């Protein structure tokens, strides 16, 4: 029987709010099973960029990353990463902060121009070095991944954090019983964006397609759900979307309010 591994992605306003992040990390550090954390930080990068005169540019929930922006996100994501790792280590959860460029752990390629959209230095993942992550986990070390990868020419690539979490979960599913949890400041996927009581408890592929076609889903949620279905199709045992404050209950199948993804 495979050992459980929780791949948890944290994003949204939780990264921006110091107390919310502190609470999440306290709960995350209490998870007794093997775990791996992937974090975002796009809102902070946008805020810092605006101060520096670099306006954020998105297409269908994905950041377009020009030369200035790749330097910006590398700086900001690195700062967020080290703050998170410092707090986890202080909580007794032995952690190492990294990106996909460290030890060539996640190799990607620059996304080609698609339907006339040039995403710039945005990466699509080709390979996750599962042996490297397995070695860290086997030694009781929690990897904390910032959303950056690299290509074979040494370019840093801005890579969607939800995608990184999904791809890492898939790669490690041969070695572990993998559970992918997406955490943010909402209790799950909402039918009505302004109504936090309208949590959809389950979403399957048919419903997701209908919601995309009708425009009933926020564009920022589309990459997360797309990655959720990809993960389930490629060996991940479970995908859940829920509130960061409920991360412990989400790891214990004590689902209060959350959205479970089904094929």
N, C-alpha and C positions, 0 to 999 in steps of 0.2 A: 504494500500500500504506500502510495506516494505521500510525502510530507506536504502539508499545506504551505502555500506562499501567498501572501497578500501584496498585490501591486496596487498602490494607492496613489491616485493623482489628485493634487490639491490645486485649486485655482480660484478664479473669480475674486470677489471682494475680500475673501478670507486672507489672501496674500497681502492686501492693502491695509488691513486693520490689525494693528499690533496685538490687541487683546484677543481677537478671534484666532489669529495665528498661534499665539501662545497657548490658548486652550486646546486647539487642535493638536499641537505638537505634544502636549502633556498626555492627551489621549492616545496619540499614535505611539508614543514611547512605551505605553503600557501594554501594547499588543505583544503577546508572548510568542506567537509563531514567527517564522521567518517573514521578513517584510522588506519592501523596496518602495521608496517614495519618489514620485516625479512631480515637479512643481512648475507652474506657469509664472507669470509676472508681466503679462502684456500691458495691463493697465498702468503699472508703475513705469514701464518703458515708455508708454505713450505720454504720460505726464512729464517725465524727464525730457523726452524729446521735444515736447511743445516749448518747454523752457529754453531749450537749445535751438529752437527754430526749425525742428524736424517734425513735420506734421505726420501723424499716423495715416496709413493708407491701407484699407482692407478690401478684399473681394470675397464674398460668400463666407465670411467669418475667418478668412486667412489673411495674415499680414503680408503685404507686399514689401520686400526688403531690399532697398537699394544700398549703395556703398556706405552712405552715412548711417543708415538704419542698422546694418549688420554690426557696425562698431558700437552703436548705441545699445543694442540688445545684449551683445556680448558683455559689455560693462555692467549693465543693470542686472541681468540674470546671474552673473557671477557674484555680485554683491548679495542678492537675495539668497543664493545658494549657500554662501558661507555663513550668513546670519542663521539660516535654518539649521545647518550642521552644528554650529556652535551651541545653539539651544538644545538640540537633541543630545549632544555629548554631555552637556551640563545636567541633563535629565537622566543620565546613565545609559542612554541608548547609543552604543558605539556606532558611529556613522562616518561615512566618507562622502564628501561632495565632489561631483564630477559632471562632465558632459560626455557626449558620445565621442568626442575627439580624444578623450583620455584613453590610452591603451588601444586606440582604434576600436573601442567597444561597440560603437554604432556607426556603420559606414553608410553614407547616403550619396545621392547624386543631385546636382542642381536641377530643379524642376524645369522642364522645357516649356517654351511658350505654348500655352494651351488656349485655344479659342480666342486668340489675339491678346491674351493676358500674359504679360511678362512679370512673374513673381519675384524676379531678382534672385537674391541669395537665400532662397528657400529650398530646403532639402526634402527629398522623398527617400525613405529608408530602403536600403538594399539588404543589409545584413546586421544582425545583432550577435555579438560574440558571447554566446551563452556560457561557454566555459569560464570566461572571465568573471561574469556575474556569479556563477556557481561557486567559484573559489572564494569570493568575498562573503557570500552567504554562508558557506560551510565554516568559515572562521568567525561567525557571529557578527559580521559587519553589515550594517544597513547601508546600501548605496542610496544616495540622494542625487537625483538626476535633474540638471537644468536642461531646458529645451533647446539644446544646440547639438549638432552633429558635425561631421566633417566628410569631405569627399577624398578620393584617392590622390588628388593633387594638392591636398593640404588646405583647402578653403573651408572656413567655418560656415556652417549653414544653419539658418534659423529653421527650426523644425517643430511642428505643432506638438505641444506637450501631450495632448490626448492620443496622438498617433504614436509617440514614443512609448507611452504606457501600454497601449494595445500591442505594439510590436514586441516589446520586451516580455509581456505576459505570454504571447504566442511562443516566443523563442524558448522560454523557460518551462513551458507546459510539458516538454518531454521529461523533465527532471522532477517537477513538482505538480501537485494539484493546485492549479493557479486560479486565484480569485481576483478579479479586476474591479476596483471600486473607484468611481469618480466622485470626488467630494467638492462641493462649493457652498455658496451661502444660501442656497435654496434646498427645500426638502426633497426635491426630485424634479422630474420633468412636469411642468405645469400646463394644464389645459388653457388656463387664463393667466397670462404673465403677471398680472397684478394681484392674483388671488392665490396665496400660498396654501390654501386648503383644497386647491384643485389638482392635487398631485395625481398623476397617472400611475397606478400601481404596477402595470405591466405594459410593455410595448413590444410588438412583434414586427417582423419585416413588412408584412402587408399593411399594417397600420402606419408604420413609418413612411412607406411610399405614398400612402393616401395623404398624410399630413404634409409631406413635401409638395405634392402636386397641388394641394388646396391652399398652400401658404399658411397653414395653421401652426407652423413651428418656427421659432426664432432662428434666424440664420446662424447665430453663434452656437446653437445646439446641434446643428446638422453634422459638423465634423465629429463631435463627441459620439453621437448615435451611430454614424457610419463606422467609426472605429470599434464601437461596441459589437456590432454585428460581425465585423471582420474577425474580431477576437474569438467569438463563439464558433464561427465557422472553421477556425484553425486551431482548435484544441483547448481553448480556455474554458474552465469549468463553469464559471459564473461571472456575470457582469451586473453591477448595481450602481445606480446613481442616487446620491443622497446628500444630506446636510453634513458639513464637516463636524458639527457638534455630536453627531450620531455615529462617528466612525467606529467606536467600540461595539455598539450594538449591531452595526452592519457586518462586522467580522464574526459575530456570534450567532448569525441568523435570527437575531432578535429584531426583525424589521418592524419599525413603527411606521414612519412615513418615509417612503423611498420609491424609486422606480426600478423594477427588475426588467432586464432585457431578455427576450426569448426569441429564438429563431422562428 
